[in-house]
Amino acid sequence: MTKPLGVILAGGQARRMGGGDKGALILGGRSLLDRVIDRLGPQVDRLVLNANGDAARFMEYGLPVISDSLPDYPGPLAGVLAGMDYAADQDFTHIITAAADTPFFPEDLAERLTRAADRANTPIALAATHEDGRMNRHPTFGLWPVNLRADLRAALEDGLRKVVLWTDKHGAASAPFDDNAFFNINTPEDLAKAETML
């Protein structure tokens, strides 16, 4: 498989941070989005940013900005679908997604997701960590085949919002990672904690 397209999911509304783009928050002198671009970029063929609203606010990053094709912010799966649609137009077979508010995800994310899918012979792989004695999946970090985009669109149009209900239907491998690999920033307290993790 050639390297996938990388899709940074930045379409959330950041309600717990008072609104705005969480990717613009500054951590250690650099924006979260800068940090995510630096981590995901080397792992994929190229990058796009999934975000809604005025794309001009991301101009400094020099990335194509793709918005959800479905109304009313139906959640991260809408960003996955937007990435799949863009990837199909660019002749990619797969995308790798990462969240814009999670600056410490692994530098071998794409490789381990691909390996997990190959090993389990499944079309999808999601990142996972062990927390409180159980496996916790992180569905904004996944490997997604572009050929399932019509099925995903139909599911979203039918009202599906929970990622794992759709991924489990198609078979999704879990790629295990260290417990703190996907620490994400939802609140000002999280941002303060992230400063201590640099």
C-alpha positions as CSV (number, residue, x, y, z in Angstrom):
1,M,0.0,0.0,0.0
2,T,1.3,3.5,-0.8
3,K,1.4,6.0,1.9
4,P,-2.2,7.2,2.8
5,L,-3.5,10.7,2.8
6,G,-3.4,12.3,6.3
7,V,-6.5,14.1,7.5
8,I,-6.3,16.3,10.5
9,L,-9.8,16.6,12.1
10,A,-10.3,20.1,13.3
11,G,-14.1,20.4,12.8
12,G,-15.1,20.3,16.5
13,Q,-16.7,23.3,18.1
14,A,-14.5,23.5,21.2
15,R,-17.4,24.3,23.6
16,R,-15.4,23.5,26.8
17,M,-12.6,25.9,25.7
18,G,-15.1,28.7,25.1
19,G,-15.4,28.1,21.4
20,G,-13.0,28.8,18.5
21,D,-10.3,26.6,17.1
22,K,-8.5,24.3,19.6
23,G,-5.8,23.8,17.0
24,A,-4.9,27.5,17.4
25,L,-4.1,27.1,21.1
26,I,-0.5,27.7,22.0
27,L,1.5,25.0,23.7
28,G,5.1,25.6,24.4
29,G,5.2,28.5,22.1
30,R,3.7,26.7,19.1
31,S,0.1,26.1,18.1
32,L,-1.4,22.6,18.6
33,L,-2.1,22.4,14.9
34,D,1.6,23.1,14.1
35,R,2.5,20.2,16.5
36,V,0.0,17.8,14.9
37,I,1.2,18.7,11.4
38,D,4.8,18.0,12.4
39,R,3.8,14.6,13.8
40,L,1.5,13.4,11.1
41,G,3.2,14.9,8.0
42,P,6.2,12.5,7.9
43,Q,3.9,9.5,8.3
44,V,1.6,10.1,5.2
45,D,1.9,11.1,1.6
46,R,0.4,14.5,2.2
47,L,-2.0,16.3,4.5
48,V,-5.4,18.0,4.4
49,L,-7.3,19.8,7.2
50,N,-10.9,19.0,7.9
51,A,-12.5,22.2,9.4
52,N,-15.8,24.0,9.0
53,G,-16.4,27.8,8.5
54,D,-14.0,30.2,6.9
55,A,-11.0,28.3,5.5
56,A,-8.9,31.5,5.3
57,R,-8.2,31.3,9.0
58,F,-5.9,28.4,8.3
59,M,-4.1,30.0,5.3
60,E,-0.8,30.2,7.2
61,Y,-0.5,26.4,7.3
62,G,-0.6,26.0,3.5
63,L,-2.8,22.9,3.6
64,P,-6.0,22.2,1.6
65,V,-9.0,22.8,3.9
66,I,-12.0,20.5,3.4
67,S,-15.3,21.0,5.2
68,D,-18.0,18.5,6.2
69,S,-20.4,17.7,3.4
70,L,-23.2,17.1,5.9
71,P,-24.9,19.9,7.9
72,D,-25.3,20.5,11.7
73,Y,-21.8,19.2,12.8
74,P,-22.7,15.5,12.9
75,G,-19.4,14.6,14.6
76,P,-16.0,13.1,13.7
77,L,-17.4,10.6,11.2
78,A,-18.4,13.6,9.0
79,G,-14.7,14.6,9.0
80,V,-13.7,11.1,8.1
81,L,-16.2,11.1,5.2
82,A,-14.9,14.5,4.0
83,G,-11.4,13.1,4.0
84,M,-12.5,9.9,2.2
85,D,-14.2,12.0,-0.5
86,Y,-11.1,14.2,-1.0
87,A,-8.9,11.1,-1.0
88,A,-11.0,9.5,-3.7
89,D,-10.6,12.5,-6.0
90,Q,-6.8,12.3,-5.4
91,D,-6.7,8.5,-6.1
92,F,-5.8,7.5,-2.6
93,T,-7.0,4.1,-1.3
94,H,-6.8,5.0,2.4
95,I,-6.7,7.9,4.8
96,I,-5.2,8.2,8.3
97,T,-7.0,10.6,10.7
98,A,-5.7,12.5,13.7
99,A,-7.3,15.0,16.0
100,A,-6.1,18.6,16.0
101,D,-6.3,18.8,19.8
102,T,-4.0,15.8,20.6
103,P,-0.4,16.9,20.3
104,F,1.5,13.9,21.6
105,F,0.2,11.1,19.5
106,P,2.8,8.5,18.4
107,E,5.2,9.2,15.5
108,D,4.6,5.6,14.2
109,L,0.8,5.9,14.3
110,A,0.3,5.2,10.6
111,E,2.6,2.3,10.5
112,R,1.0,0.6,13.6
113,L,-2.5,1.2,12.4
114,T,-1.7,-0.3,9.0
115,R,0.0,-3.3,10.6
116,A,-3.0,-3.9,12.9
117,A,-5.4,-3.9,10.0
118,D,-3.2,-6.2,8.0
119,R,-2.7,-8.6,10.9
120,A,-6.4,-8.8,11.6
121,N,-7.4,-8.7,7.9
122,T,-9.9,-5.9,8.6
123,P,-10.5,-2.7,6.5
124,I,-10.3,-0.3,9.4
125,A,-7.9,0.1,12.4
126,L,-8.4,2.3,15.4
127,A,-5.9,3.4,18.0
128,A,-6.5,2.0,21.4
129,T,-5.1,2.3,24.9
130,H,-5.7,0.4,28.2
131,E,-7.5,2.4,30.8
132,D,-9.1,1.2,34.0
133,G,-8.5,-2.4,33.0
134,R,-10.3,-2.2,29.7
135,M,-9.4,-1.3,26.1
136,N,-10.4,2.2,25.2
137,R,-10.5,3.0,21.5
138,H,-9.7,6.5,20.1
139,P,-11.7,6.7,16.9
140,T,-10.4,10.0,15.8
141,F,-7.1,8.2,15.2
142,G,-7.8,5.6,12.5
143,L,-7.0,4.0,9.2
144,W,-10.0,4.2,6.9
145,P,-10.4,2.7,3.4
146,V,-11.8,5.1,0.8
147,N,-14.0,2.4,-0.8
148,L,-16.3,2.5,2.3
149,R,-17.3,6.1,1.8
150,A,-20.7,5.5,0.2
151,D,-21.6,3.2,3.1
152,L,-20.5,5.8,5.7
153,R,-22.4,8.6,3.9
154,A,-25.6,6.4,4.0
155,A,-25.1,5.7,7.7
156,L,-24.6,9.3,8.6
157,E,-27.6,10.4,6.6
158,D,-29.6,7.8,8.5
159,G,-28.6,9.5,11.8
160,L,-25.6,7.4,12.9
161,R,-23.3,9.4,15.1
162,K,-21.3,6.9,17.2
163,V,-18.1,6.0,15.4
164,V,-17.7,2.5,16.8
165,L,-21.2,1.4,15.8
166,W,-20.2,1.9,12.2
167,T,-16.6,0.6,12.5
168,D,-17.6,-2.6,14.3
169,K,-20.1,-3.4,11.5
170,H,-17.2,-3.5,9.0
171,G,-14.6,-5.0,11.3
172,A,-12.1,-2.7,13.0
173,A,-8.7,-3.8,14.4
174,S,-7.4,-2.2,17.5
175,A,-3.8,-1.0,17.4
176,P,-2.5,-0.8,21.0
177,F,-0.5,2.2,22.2
178,D,0.8,3.6,25.5
179,D,-1.8,4.9,27.9
180,N,-1.0,8.6,27.6
181,A,-0.4,8.6,23.8
182,F,-3.7,10.3,23.0
183,F,-4.0,13.0,25.7
184,N,-6.2,15.6,24.2
185,I,-6.9,19.2,25.2
186,N,-10.5,19.9,26.0
187,T,-10.3,22.4,28.8
188,P,-7.9,25.1,30.1
189,E,-6.8,22.6,32.8
190,D,-5.8,20.1,30.1
191,L,-3.7,22.8,28.3
192,A,-1.9,23.5,31.6
193,K,-1.3,19.8,32.1
194,A,0.0,19.5,28.6
195,E,2.6,22.2,29.3
196,T,4.1,19.9,32.0
197,M,4.3,17.0,29.5
198,L,6.5,18.8,27.0
